[in-house]
Amino acid sequence: MNPLSGAGASSGVAERRIALLTDQFAAASVAGAVHLTERRGHARELAAAALERGASTVIAWGGDGTINEVGVALAGSNTALAIVPAGSGNGFARELGIPWAPQAAIAIALGGRSRSIDAGEIDGRLFFNIAGVGVDAVIAEQFNTRAQGQRGLGPYVRFAIREVWRYRAARYRVVLDGEAIVSNALLIAFANGREYGNGICLAPKARMDDGKLEALVVEDRHPISRLWCGRHLVLAPPTARRGSSPARSARPRSKPRGRSCTTWTARSAARSIGSTCGYGRVC
């Protein structure tokens, strides 16, 4: 559990969350233990230790960072990942149909069915929702510098407007299913799930269990046009490229300011993790 995750985390939230989990464990006659994260990477360590002890399910209570760390530790095992969403956007939890209310999410974790989902891999690092390079990565980096409890949709939108206005695009050569595309790209994203969070849908055709990633290349444009076209992320999502091959690669053709050039590969690691899922979904 990340004790301070969420846009409105306040003092005493950790104690209330621990009490709720303890009560739910007792009501379900489950032998569960609660551990609080203390630093980046700690959730992965705790999940790995639980896996080694033979846990059947590990519950990640937190945002996308906490969920990713736990998922990475459990990938390829028979231990299921369960989620109590408490982040700023919760796109991954939305995709799985997990309730927002902690008590309902815990009930799913303890009694729900599990489904196998894919993971994406980019240069050896696993991801479960969306990963990429470009302006969205810069926005996320800036957003993550805010203190816990001071995030949410409002600050994200402010960061997005600022960075979309001043971001300098790089030139990329992208290879998708053997086809090369040269682009001055505002962003390149690989989507296992459909949305970033907060209902911002990037890849409406993405499916978490089809063994493929949706690849999106967004061409650069004037800052005013960037802002105007960005409305489609909320009102009408852009069209994604759906490939038959699980591997895609991209390489910057010109050096982005302040960054080094590199070559990286993204691919889908099919059926790599089991996750409990919520209401209204086929599990």
N, C-alpha and C positions, 0 to 999 in steps of 0.2 A: 504494500500500500504506500502510495505517495501521500504523505499526510497533509500536504499543502496544495495539491493539484486542484485546478479549476479556476474559473475567472473570479469567483467571489469567495475564495478560501478565507477563513477567519480563525481567530484564536479559539481553541477548544474543539476544532473540527476533527482532529485526529482522535481525541478521546471519544467523541460521539460515533465516529466510524468504527472504532474498535468495539465499542459496546454493542453496536448494531450487528456486526459480524459475529461476535461471541454469542449473542442471543439467538441469531439465526442458526448457528452451528448447533447449539443446544437443542433448539426446537426440532431440527432435522436429525438429531442423534448422530452428528458427524464429528469425527475427531479432527478438528482443524486448528491450525496455529496462525496467528497474525504477526507479521513482521513489517516494520516501517523502513522505508528507504531513507538513506542518509546522504547519498551522493549519487552523481551520475555513474551508471554501471552497476549500482548496488542491486537493482531489481533483477538483473541478469544473474548475479551471483546467488541471490536468494532462490530464484527459480531453479538454477542448476543444482543447488543443495537439496531442494524439495524433490527434484527428479531423481537424484541419487538415493533419497530415502524411500522412493517408490510411491510418491504421491500420484493419485489417479487424476487429480485436477489441481491446477494452480490458478487462483483468482488474481487478476491484475486490476487493482483499483487505482485509476489514475488517468492520465492523458495519453496521447499517442506515443510519447517517449517511453513511458513506463511499459505500455503494452508491447512496444517493439522489443524492448529488452527482454521481457518475459517470453515473448514469442520466439526470439532467436534462441534462447536456452532450451525451449521445448521442441523446436522444429525437428522432425524426423523421429520423434518418440511416440509412445502410446499415451502420453499424458496430455490431457486436454487443457487448452487455454480458455479460461472464463474471464469475463470482463465486467467491471462495474465502472461505467463511463464517468469520468470526472475531469475531463480536459476542457479546452476552450472551444474546440470544434467537433471532436468525437466522430469523425468521418468513418472510421473503421467500425465503431460500434453501431452507427446508423446502418451500415451495409449489412450487418449481421442481424438487424432487427432487435437489438437489445434495448430494453426499456431504460428510460432516463432515471426513474426513481430507484435509488439504491436498493431498497428492500425487494422490489420486483426483479432487479438484475441479479441479486444474490439468490433469489428463488430459482431463477433460470440456471445459475451456476451450479446449484446443488441438485436440481432435479430435471434440468432440461436435457434434450437429446444433443448429440454431438454430430458435427459434419466435418469432413476433410476439406481443407481449402489449400490453394496454392500459395507459394511465396515467390516474390521476385528477388532476383539477386543482381546487384550492381557492384562490380569489382570486388566480389567476395563478401559483400555485406547484404544481409537479407532485409527485405522490407515486405510488408503485408498489404499495404494500401497503394500509395503513390510515391514515386521517387523521380528525381530528374535534376536538371541543371538549368540555370538561367534566373530570370527575375523572381520567380516564385521561391527559389532557394535563398536568394538574398533577403526577400521579405521574411521568410521563416527564420533566418538567422537573426535578423534585427528583432523580430517579435520575441524570440526566445531569450533575449537579453533582459526583458522586463521581469520584474520580481513576480513570484508566485502570488496569485490573488489579484494581479493587476493586468490581466490579459483580457480575453473575451473578443467578441466580434468588433466592437468599436475601435479599440487600439489596432486590431489587425487591418481594418479598412484604412485607417490613417497611415499606417506603414505602407500599405499597398499603393495608395495614391501617391505618396512621396516617391517611392522607389520606381513605380511605373513611369513617372514623369522624368526622372533623372538617369535611369538605368541605361548603360551603353551596351548594346548587343554585340555578341561575338559572331564570327563566321564559322559555321560547322559543316562538316561532311558527315552525313548520317547514312548508314547502311541498314535498310529494312528488308528482310527477306531477299537479300542479294541485290536490291535496287538502291543505288546511291542517290542521295539528295544533298545538294549543296545549298545552304541557307544561311542568311543573316537572321538568326533565330532569337526571338525574345525569350522563349523557353522551349525546352524539350522535356517531355514527361513520359514516364512509363507507368501505366496504371493497371494494377491488379483489381482494385475496387473503383467505384464510380466517382467518389467525391472527396474533396479535401476535408470537408466538415462545414457545419453551419448551413447545409443545404447547397453549397457551392459545387455544382456537378461538373466535373471535367470530362469524364469518359462514360457517357450514358450506356454504352454497350458492353462495358467491362463486366466480366463475371469472375468470381474468385475461385471457381472450380473447373475451369475449362482448359487449363494447361497453357494459356496464352496471356500475353500482356498487350494492352492497347498502347500504341505509340502515338504521341502527339507532337507535332512540330509547329510552333506558332511563329510566323514570320514577323520580323520587326516592322515598325511603322512609326509615324510621327507620334509624339507623346499624347496629343489630343485624340488621335485615332486610337491609340492604345486604350485610353480611358473609355472611349465610346464603345469600342469592340469588347472591352472587358465586361460590359453589362451582360453579355451572353452567358457568362459563367453562372449567373443567377437566373436570368430570364429564359435563355435558350442555349443549352450547352453546345460547344463546338463538336464537329465530327472528328472521330478518332480513326486512326489507321489500324485495322485488325489484321494481323499477319498470321500465316500458317506456320511459320517457324518460331520456335521458342526463343531464339537469340536475336538480339539487335545490338548494334554498336554505333558509337558516335565519336567524332574526333574534331576538336576545334581547328579550323584552318588558319585563323589569325588569333593572335594572343589577346585575350580580354585584359583590360586594364586591371593591374593588381593581382592577376592570376597567371599561373603557368599553364602551358598547353599540355594536354594529356590525351591518351586514348582509353576509353572505358567501354565495357560490354555489359549490357543488361539482358537477363534471360529469366524465364519462368522455371521455378523448381516445383513441378506439379505434385499436388497432394502431400505437402510437406508438414502440415500441422492440423491437429484436430481442434475445433473450437465449439463451445456451446453456443447455441443460437436462440433467438427470441421469437416472439409472437409473429404470426403472419408470414413466416418464411418456410420454405420446404427444406427440412434439415436432413 
